[in-house]
Amino acid sequence: MKTMNLILVFLVVFFAGSICHANVYTYQDENGAFHFTNIRPPNKKYRTVIYSSTGQNNSSRSSLSLSNHNKKDLMAVAKTYLGTPYKLGGDMTTGIDCSGFVKKVFSAFDVKLPRTAREQFTAGTKIDKEELTTGDLIFFRRKNSDDVSHVGIFMEDDKFIHASTRNGGGVRIDSLGDSYYRQTFIGASRVLQ
């Protein structure tokens, strides 16, 4: 009973401002700990514990999502895809490509991005590599080409998460310090302010 009361207090305090804008979900991790989120966990078994009292497509929700969700939430959603196999043209948890992965992660925050890496390169505000912060999009080219061919999401400490064909493929975390990514980096943009 004490646990249930703590859960209810947590829900009221943490989600009070957003209950009318989004559902609240719960899931249990590998260690048995329960987690609550207003972002549906894509690769976990979950239960909806609070239902939205307004429509999910409320036009003011986009700006609320962007200003109220911190970048740790974005990374939490991105990391739920870790280990998802790479599949060219894929956009599901059974197989996903780089731009499909980025589009899916940002769609959890009602940020609509184009489908391909080349199109995503034109979205947002261009930034320099030195300005990178968590949640920025980073783009790469193939060697001996100037065309955008790959996209990932910058995390921190020179790390980024992406759906890759390299080293066995799939959604993984790599370093911008890796010689391949250092040589093929072509630009970055910010879609979350």
C-alpha positions in Angstrom: 0.0 0.0 0.0 2.9 2.4 0.8 4.4 1.7 -2.6 1.1 2.5 -4.3 0.8 5.8 -2.4 4.3 6.7 -3.4 3.5 5.9 -7.0 0.4 8.1 -7.0 2.3 11.0 -5.3 5.0 10.7 -8.0 2.4 10.7 -10.8 0.6 13.8 -9.4 3.8 15.8 -8.8 5.8 14.8 -11.9 3.0 14.7 -14.5 0.5 17.3 -13.0 1.3 19.8 -15.8 1.0 17.4 -18.6 -1.8 14.9 -17.6 -4.3 16.7 -19.8 -1.8 16.7 -22.7 -0.5 13.1 -22.8 -1.0 9.6 -21.6 1.2 8.3 -18.8 2.8 4.9 -19.3 4.6 2.5 -16.9 7.1 -0.3 -17.6 9.4 -2.5 -15.6 13.1 -2.8 -16.4 15.3 -5.8 -16.3 16.1 -5.2 -12.6 12.4 -5.1 -11.7 12.3 -1.3 -11.2 9.2 0.5 -12.4 9.5 3.6 -14.6 6.8 6.2 -15.5 6.9 8.3 -18.6 4.5 10.3 -20.8 6.4 8.9 -23.9 5.2 5.4 -25.0 8.2 3.1 -24.6 8.8 1.7 -28.1 10.7 -1.4 -27.2 9.2 -2.3 -23.9 6.0 -4.0 -22.6 4.1 -1.1 -21.0 0.7 -0.2 -19.4 -1.1 3.0 -19.8 -1.9 4.3 -16.3 -3.4 7.7 -17.1 -5.3 8.5 -20.3 -5.2 11.8 -21.9 -8.3 14.0 -21.4 -7.6 16.0 -24.5 -6.8 14.8 -28.1 -3.2 13.8 -28.8 -3.1 16.1 -31.9 -3.7 19.4 -29.9 -1.8 21.9 -32.0 -0.3 23.6 -28.9 1.2 20.3 -27.8 4.2 20.6 -30.1 5.5 23.7 -28.4 4.6 22.3 -25.0 6.5 19.2 -25.7 9.6 21.0 -26.9 9.7 23.4 -23.9 8.7 20.9 -21.2 10.7 17.9 -22.2 14.4 18.0 -21.4 17.0 16.5 -23.6 17.4 13.5 -21.3 13.9 12.5 -22.3 14.9 12.6 -25.9 18.0 10.4 -25.2 15.9 8.0 -23.1 13.6 7.4 -26.1 16.5 7.1 -28.5 18.2 4.5 -26.2 15.1 2.3 -26.2 16.0 1.5 -29.8 19.6 0.3 -29.0 20.2 -3.1 -30.6 17.4 -2.7 -33.1 18.6 -4.2 -36.4 19.5 -2.1 -39.4 17.1 -2.3 -42.3 17.4 0.0 -45.3 14.1 1.9 -45.6 12.9 0.5 -42.3 11.2 2.5 -39.6 10.0 -0.2 -37.1 11.6 -1.9 -34.1 12.1 -5.0 -36.2 14.4 -3.0 -38.5 15.2 0.6 -39.0 17.6 2.8 -41.0 19.4 6.0 -39.9 16.8 8.6 -41.0 13.9 6.4 -39.9 15.4 6.1 -36.5 15.8 9.9 -36.2 12.3 10.5 -37.5 10.8 8.0 -35.0 12.7 9.5 -32.0 11.7 13.0 -32.7 8.1 12.1 -33.6 7.7 11.0 -29.9 8.0 14.8 -29.2 5.7 15.8 -32.0 8.6 17.1 -34.0 7.9 16.2 -37.7 11.1 15.6 -39.7 11.4 14.6 -43.4 12.1 10.9 -44.1 15.6 10.9 -45.7 19.0 12.0 -44.2 19.4 14.4 -47.2 16.0 16.0 -46.5 16.7 16.1 -42.7 19.9 18.0 -43.4 17.7 20.9 -44.5 15.6 20.9 -41.3 16.4 23.0 -38.3 19.1 25.6 -37.8 22.6 24.9 -39.0 25.2 24.9 -36.2 29.0 24.5 -36.0 30.5 21.3 -34.7 31.8 23.2 -31.6 28.2 24.2 -30.8 26.8 20.6 -30.6 24.6 19.8 -27.6 22.4 16.8 -26.7 19.7 16.3 -29.3 21.3 18.0 -32.2 21.3 16.2 -35.6 24.7 15.3 -37.1 25.3 14.4 -40.7 27.8 12.4 -42.6 28.8 11.7 -46.2 30.3 8.8 -47.9 34.0 8.9 -48.5 34.8 10.6 -51.8 31.4 12.3 -51.9 29.8 15.5 -50.8 26.3 14.2 -50.6 24.7 13.6 -47.2 24.2 9.9 -46.7 23.9 9.3 -42.9 22.3 11.0 -39.8 22.6 10.5 -36.1 21.6 12.2 -32.8 24.4 13.9 -30.8 24.4 12.8 -27.1 27.3 14.3 -25.2 31.1 13.9 -24.7 31.5 13.4 -28.5 29.1 10.4 -28.5 26.1 10.0 -30.8 23.4 7.4 -31.4 22.4 6.2 -34.8 21.2 3.3 -36.9 24.4 2.1 -38.6 25.5 -0.6 -41.1 29.0 -0.6 -39.7 30.3 -3.2 -37.2 27.4 -5.6 -37.4 24.8 -2.9 -37.9 21.9 -1.7 -35.9 21.1 1.1 -33.5 24.3 1.9 -31.6 26.4 4.5 -29.9 29.6 5.7 -31.5 32.1 8.5 -31.1 32.7 11.4 -33.4 36.4 10.9 -32.5 36.4 7.6 -34.5 38.5 8.3 -37.6 35.7 7.2 -40.0 33.2 9.6 -38.5 35.7 12.4 -38.1 36.6 12.2 -41.8 33.0 11.9 -43.1 31.3 14.5 -40.8 29.6 17.0 -43.0 27.4 19.2 -40.8 24.9 19.6 -37.9 21.6 21.2 -37.2 19.4 21.9 -34.2 15.7 21.1 -34.3 15.1 21.3 -30.5 15.8 24.8 -29.0 
